[in-house]
Amino acid sequence: MTLHDIAARRLDGAERDLSEFRGKVLLVVNVASRCGFTPQYTGLEALYRKYRDRGFAVLGFPCNQFGSQEPGDAAEIGSFCSTTYDVTFPMFAKVDVNGAATHPLYQHLKAARPGVLGTEAIKWNFTKFLVDGQGNVVKRYAPNDKPEDFSSDIEALL
């Protein structure tokens, strides 16, 4: 199984197969509007704009499981992202990344690339997963890892 075998709901409510990203290098991120790491939207958007024409995309998945830092509905999240950070990369509906209701995408990502000491749980918002064009999870980054530091990893896969 790869990421391309999974579907997810977009922020606009449309269910989409992630196979639409087949052939693209992806950075999948659980995001939040009221997190200390929220300013990383700037770096994520910069990466997206720098590499999107070469087959790269950032996929944002809002999550409210850490300190209730993403309390808004889809419209509020979309408005915040576009007006505050000029986000143009694909945004998806709010998901759970841990627990009984974990979205299948995050079940897959965590199993493919466990965190420190082999733990699968997502520790906080802005955990990032780098995925190659075949849908294989290549690397996991911690919330405090800055998007601007990923260029060499992305370029190696493009």
Residue, then its C-alpha position, 0 to 999 in steps of 0.5 A: m500500500t502507498l499513499h496513492d491508495i488513500a482518499a481524503r476530504r478536501l477543505d471544500g468538502a470534496e472527497r479526493d483520491l490521493s492518487e491524483f498526486r501520483g508522480k509528485v513529491l509531497l510534504v504532508v503536514n498536520v497544521a493548526s491556526r493557533c499553534g506556536f509553529t503556525p508561522q511555518y505556513t510561510g516556509l511551507e508556502a515558499l517551498y510549494r511555490k519554489y518547487r510546484d512546477r517541478g512536481f512537488a506539493v505540500l498537503g495540509f491537514p488541519c488537526n485539533q488534537f493538540g491543545s485545541q489549536e485548530p478549533g475553526d470549521a473548514a471555512e474559518i480554516g480556509s479563510f485564515c490560511s489564505t488571508t494570513y499566510d496566502v496559502t495556495f497549496p492543497m488543504f484538506a478537511k480536519v483530521d485526527v492523527n492519533g487515537a481511535a479515529t486516526h485518518p487512514l493517511y496518518q495510520h499509513l504515514k506513522a507506520a511507514r516512518p515511526g518517530v523517535l525510538g520507534t514511536e508512531a504517535i504524532k507528538w504535535n502539530f506541524t509534524k511533516f512527512l516527505v513522500d516520493g513520487q511513487g507514494n513511499v514515505v521517505k522521511r519524517y520531520a519533527p514539528n520544530d524542523k523548519p520547512e526552509d531546511f528541506s530543500s536538499d531532501i526535496e531536490a533529491l527526489l525531484 
